[in-house]
Amino acid sequence: MQHFTQEHANMPVVDARGERLGRVAGVEDGEARLEPETGVESRMDAAASAEADALAIDPEQVVEVTDDYVRVELGDEE
């Protein structure tokens, strides 16, 4: 399980192919929020936030976190 900190804020979020999905809009209580690029909502199985136009990043979706990006695995990728 990935624990996020404020250091992850504004980091790009990419899929398994390296395609940019958006950026980490912020971190609250260890949960990262994704500010998605257009159309990403339909590809991610994530809950929409009532407070902002952001999606929760499910810790089980996180494959890798580097100094440059957060890589997530989406269910529809091969």
LUMFIMAR-176222 format. One record per atom (N, C-alpha, C): residue in one letter; x, y, z. Coordinates in steps of 0.2 Angstrom, whole numbers, plus 5000, padded with zeros to 4 digits. Layout:
aXYZ ...
This chain:
m500449945000 m500050005000 m500450065000 q500350114996 q500750174995 q500450225000 h500950255004 h500750315008 h501050375005 f500550425004 f500750485000 f500850535005 t501250585003 t501450645008 t501350705003 q501450765006 q501350825002 q501950834997 e502450794998 e502950794993 e502750764986 h502250724986 h501950694980 h501450744976 a501250804980 a500850854977 a501150874970 n500750884965 n500850914958 n501350864954 m501450804957 m501850754953 m501350724947 p501650714941 p501250684936 p501050614938 v500450594935 v500250524936 v500150494929 v500450434928 v500550404922 v500250334922 d500050304916 d499750234916 d500350194915 a500250124914 a500750074912 a501150094906 r500850124901 r501250144895 r501550204895 g501550244901 g501850304902 g501450364900 e500750354898 e500350404895 e500150444902 r500150514901 r499950554907 r499250554908 l499050544914 l498350534916 l498150604919 g498650634922 g498450704926 g499050714931 r498850744936 r499350754942 r499050744948 v499450734953 v499250734960 v499050804962 a498350814963 a498150874965 a498250894973 g498350844977 g498450854984 g498450794987 v498650794994 v498650734998 v498250755005 e497850715007 e497450725013 e497350665017 d497650655023 d497650595027 d497950545023 g498450555020 g498850495016 g498550475010 e497950505008 e497650485002 e497750534996 a498050514990 a498150564985 a497550574981 r497550634978 r496950654974 r497250664967 l496950634962 l497150644955 l496750704952 e497050754949 e496650804945 e496750774938 p496250744935 p496350704929 p496350744922 e496650724917 e496650754911 e495950734908 t495750764903 t495150754900 t495050674898 g494450644900 g494350574898 g494550524903 v494950544907 v495350494912 v494750464916 e494250504918 e493750474923 e493450414921 s493350404914 s493050344912 s493550284912 r494150294912 r494650244912 r494850224919 m494750264924 m494950244931 m494350224935 d494450174939 d493950144944 d494150184950 a493950244951 a494050294957 a493450334959 a493450354965 a492850384967 a492950464966 a492450494964 a492450564963 a492450604970 s492850654970 s492850694977 s492250744976 a491850754982 a491350804982 a491650874983 e492250874985 e492450944987 e492850974981 a493050934976 a493450964970 a493350914964 d493650934959 d493650894953 d494250854953 a494250804958 a494850764958 a494550694960 l495050644958 l494850574960 l495350544965 a495050504969 a495550464974 a495950414970 i496550414971 i497050364969 i496950304973 d496750244971 d496650184975 d497350154976 p497650144982 p498250124983 p498450064980 e497950014978 e498049954975 e498249964967 q498050024965 q498250044958 q498950064957 v499250084962 v499950114962 v500450064961 v500850064955 v501350014953 v502050044955 e502150104954 e502750134956 e502750204957 v503150234962 v503250304963 v503950314962 t504150364958 t504850384957 t504850464959 d505450494958 d505550564959 d505150604954 d504950574948 d504650604943 d503950594942 y503650544944 y502950524942 y502750474947 v502050464947 v501650404950 v501350364945 r501550304944 r501350254939 r500750214942 v500150214939 v499650174941 v499450124936 e499150074938 e498850014934 e498150024933 l497850034927 l497150034926 l496949964924 g496349944925 g496049884924 g496049864916 d496049914912 d495949904905 d496549904901 e497149904904 e497749904901 e498049834899 e498449824894 e498749764893 e499549774891 
